[in-house]
Amino acid sequence: MMDEYQIDKARVRASFHRAADSYDASAILQQEIRDRMFERLDLIKLKPATILDAGCGTGHASLALGKRFSGSQVLSLDIALGMLQKTLAQQPLFKRILGLNRAAAICADIEQLPLANASVDLVWSNVAIQWCNDLDQAFGEMHRVLRPEGLVMFSTFGPDTLKELRAASSTDPAHVHVSRFIDMHDIGDALVRAGFSAPVLDVERFVLTYDDVMSVMRDLKAIGAHNAAAGRPRGLLGRGFLQKLTAAYEQFRSEGKLPATYEVVYGHAWKPAHSKTSGVSTVEFHPKKRSV
């Protein structure tokens, strides 16, 4: 039986390729999450020689990682060619700031990394693994390419993400309108199954506000976050559905605005020097206060 939440990777690739030009202007939340990941990285002692930015988008984290870990080699990987072209457009910055003659860009899927075993010291992934169909496969690949005592550090979205849109779109129960997101504890279990040691995870919630539901949809389109589930509606959404969606979303209006909730899961774990694994730790992290 078909899994209606199965991600269509061809659609993901095409959607993010088309969104490359509009991504940076709209990806405010993704930028904030990236900054908070770097705050967490401040607490970790690490001197990586080779870094994989898995799901690099337009390459800003790749550049920042190269600046932070001077002398390291940064490999920027994304499933969408358009995103990699934006990353390569920053090549003069890579050359001037990092001393690299050429940025290393790889067009590939996180679930099938085209890298040698034990070839990188840090795998970094900012809000990308939610586009994976098999989290065990993705973490298994990250574990494979990491050297012993290497670190994986990531963020992704949890089950409360877009809960308002999910509820409002239930007026069309025959189709999937919002992707399925994995619970923090299940993510921790997957890390352990992949062979990582003592994963540490925490969660934050962000609420973006909009004037109307179509603005929510336009923001998602601008960053390439199209509905890629196998059970999605095919073809254009009818006016009747959009009217029902708009009416159903209104129940969440507060202080004149419509909310869009994002549950963000952060995690990191080490590849042990040996095969020993241990349980999951959940921590409370208190980042610097910022408005989004």
C-alpha positions in Angstrom: 0.0 0.0 0.0 1.3 3.4 -0.9 2.4 5.7 1.9 0.5 8.9 1.1 3.2 10.9 3.0 6.1 9.5 0.9 8.2 12.5 -0.4 8.5 12.9 -4.1 12.2 13.8 -4.4 11.8 14.9 -8.1 9.2 17.5 -6.9 11.4 18.6 -4.0 14.4 19.1 -6.4 12.4 21.0 -8.9 10.7 23.2 -6.2 13.9 24.3 -4.5 15.6 24.8 -7.9 12.9 27.2 -8.9 12.9 29.0 -5.5 16.6 29.7 -5.5 16.2 33.3 -6.5 13.5 34.1 -4.0 14.8 31.9 -1.1 17.0 34.3 0.8 14.4 37.1 0.9 11.8 34.8 2.4 13.8 32.3 4.5 13.8 34.5 7.7 13.0 31.6 10.0 15.6 29.4 8.4 18.2 32.1 9.0 17.1 32.4 12.6 17.4 28.7 13.1 20.9 28.7 11.5 22.0 31.4 14.0 20.7 29.4 16.9 22.5 26.3 15.7 25.7 28.3 15.7 25.0 29.3 19.3 24.8 25.7 20.2 28.0 25.0 18.3 29.7 27.6 20.5 29.4 25.1 23.4 31.2 22.3 21.5 34.9 21.9 21.2 35.7 20.8 17.7 38.4 21.4 15.1 37.1 19.7 11.9 39.4 19.4 8.9 36.4 18.6 6.6 32.8 19.8 6.9 29.7 18.6 5.1 26.9 21.1 4.8 24.1 18.7 4.0 21.2 20.6 2.5 23.2 23.8 2.1 20.5 25.9 0.3 22.1 29.1 -0.9 25.4 28.5 0.9 25.3 30.9 3.8 26.0 28.3 6.5 28.8 26.8 4.3 30.5 30.2 4.2 30.0 30.8 8.0 31.3 27.3 8.9 34.4 28.0 6.8 35.0 31.3 8.5 34.6 29.7 11.9 36.8 26.7 11.3 39.6 28.4 9.4 41.6 26.1 7.1 38.8 23.5 6.9 37.4 22.1 3.7 33.7 22.8 3.3 31.6 20.5 1.1 28.3 22.1 0.2 25.6 19.5 -0.8 22.1 20.1 -1.9 19.5 18.2 -3.9 18.6 21.3 -6.0 21.0 22.5 -8.7 19.6 26.1 -8.4 20.6 26.2 -4.7 24.1 25.1 -5.5 24.4 27.7 -8.3 23.6 30.3 -5.6 26.3 28.8 -3.4 28.8 28.9 -6.2 27.9 32.5 -6.8 29.5 33.2 -3.4 32.8 31.7 -4.7 34.6 35.1 -4.6 33.7 35.2 -0.8 34.9 31.7 -0.4 38.2 32.6 -2.1 38.8 35.9 -0.3 37.6 34.9 3.2 38.5 31.2 3.3 41.4 31.2 0.9 39.8 28.5 -1.3 40.2 28.7 -5.0 36.9 26.9 -5.6 33.9 26.1 -3.5 33.1 22.4 -3.4 29.5 21.9 -4.4 27.8 18.5 -4.7 24.3 17.9 -6.2 23.0 14.9 -4.3 20.4 13.5 -1.9 21.2 13.3 1.8 19.9 9.7 1.8 22.6 8.7 -0.7 25.8 10.7 0.1 28.4 10.3 -2.7 31.3 10.5 -0.2 33.8 8.0 1.0 33.5 6.3 4.4 35.1 8.2 7.3 35.9 11.2 5.1 34.4 14.2 7.1 34.6 15.5 10.7 31.4 17.5 10.9 28.1 17.0 9.2 25.9 20.1 9.5 22.3 20.1 8.3 19.9 23.0 8.8 16.2 22.2 8.3 16.8 19.7 5.5 16.3 16.2 6.8 12.5 16.6 7.0 12.6 16.1 3.2 14.1 12.6 3.7 11.8 9.5 3.4 13.9 7.2 5.5 15.5 8.9 8.5 17.4 5.8 9.4 18.9 5.8 6.0 19.9 9.5 6.2 21.5 9.1 9.7 23.1 5.9 8.6 24.7 7.8 5.7 25.9 10.6 7.9 27.4 8.0 10.3 29.1 6.3 7.5 30.9 9.4 6.1 31.9 10.7 9.5 35.3 9.9 11.0 35.4 8.3 14.5 34.7 11.0 17.0 33.1 13.1 14.3 30.0 15.2 15.0 26.6 15.5 13.4 24.6 18.7 14.1 21.2 19.4 12.6 17.9 21.1 12.9 14.5 19.9 11.5 10.8 20.4 12.0 8.7 18.6 14.5 5.0 17.5 14.5 3.5 20.8 15.6 4.9 22.5 12.5 2.1 24.2 10.4 -0.5 22.7 12.7 -2.9 25.5 11.8 -2.6 24.8 8.1 -2.9 21.1 8.7 -6.1 21.5 10.7 -7.6 24.0 8.2 -6.8 21.8 5.2 -8.6 18.8 6.8 -11.7 20.1 5.0 -10.2 18.0 2.2 -9.6 14.6 3.9 -9.0 12.8 0.6 -5.5 14.5 0.2 -2.4 15.3 2.1 -1.8 19.1 2.3 1.0 19.2 5.0 4.0 16.9 5.3 4.4 14.5 8.2 7.1 15.6 10.7 8.9 13.3 13.1 8.8 13.7 16.9 12.0 14.7 18.7 12.1 11.4 20.7 11.8 9.3 17.5 14.6 11.3 16.0 16.7 10.5 19.0 15.9 6.8 18.6 16.9 6.9 14.9 20.3 8.5 15.9 20.9 5.7 18.3 20.0 3.0 15.7 22.4 4.6 13.3 25.2 4.1 15.8 25.6 7.6 17.2 26.6 8.1 20.8 24.5 10.0 23.4 22.3 12.2 21.2 21.3 15.5 22.7 18.1 17.1 21.5 16.0 20.1 22.3 13.0 21.9 20.8 11.8 25.5 20.3 8.6 26.8 18.9 8.3 29.9 16.6 5.1 31.5 15.5 5.0 33.6 12.4 2.0 35.8 11.8 0.2 36.8 8.6 -2.7 38.9 7.4 -4.3 36.1 5.4 -3.9 32.4 4.5 -2.7 33.1 1.0 0.3 34.9 2.5 1.2 31.8 4.4 1.1 29.8 1.1 3.1 32.4 -0.8 5.9 32.3 1.9 6.1 28.5 1.6 6.2 28.8 -2.2 9.0 31.4 -2.1 11.3 29.1 -0.1 10.5 26.1 -2.2 8.5 24.3 0.5 5.9 22.9 -1.8 3.7 20.0 -0.8 5.7 17.0 -2.1 3.7 14.2 -0.5 2.5 11.3 -2.7 -1.0 11.9 -1.5 -1.1 15.6 -2.4 -3.8 17.0 -4.8 -2.7 16.9 -8.4 -3.3 19.9 -10.5 -4.5 23.3 -9.4 -6.5 23.6 -6.1 -10.1 24.5 -6.8 -11.7 27.8 -5.7 -14.0 25.8 -3.4 -11.2 24.2 -1.5 -9.4 27.6 -1.1 -12.6 29.2 0.2 -13.0 26.4 2.8 -9.3 26.6 3.7 -9.6 30.3 4.3 -12.7 30.0 6.4 -11.3 27.1 8.5 -8.0 29.0 9.1 -9.9 32.0 10.5 -10.5 30.1 13.8 -6.9 30.6 14.6 -6.9 34.4 14.1 -5.6 36.3 17.2 -5.0 40.0 17.6 -5.8 40.5 13.9 -3.2 38.0 12.6 -3.2 34.4 11.5 -0.4 32.3 13.1 1.8 29.7 11.5 3.5 27.6 14.1 6.9 25.9 13.6 8.3 23.3 16.0 12.0 23.2 15.5 14.0 20.3 16.8 17.8 20.7 17.3 20.1 17.8 17.7 23.7 16.8 17.8 25.5 13.5 18.4 29.0 12.0 18.1 30.2 9.0 16.1 32.1 7.1 18.8 35.6 5.9 18.4 34.2 2.4 18.9 30.7 0.9 18.2 29.3 1.5 21.7 26.0 3.5 21.8 24.0 4.9 24.6 20.7 6.5 25.2 19.1 9.8 24.3 19.5 13.0 26.4 16.9 15.8 26.2 18.2 19.2 27.4 16.7 22.6 27.8 18.6 25.3 25.9 18.2 29.0 26.6 19.3 30.9 23.5 19.6 34.7 23.3 16.2 36.3 22.9 15.4 37.6 19.4 12.3 38.5 17.5 11.6 36.7 14.3 
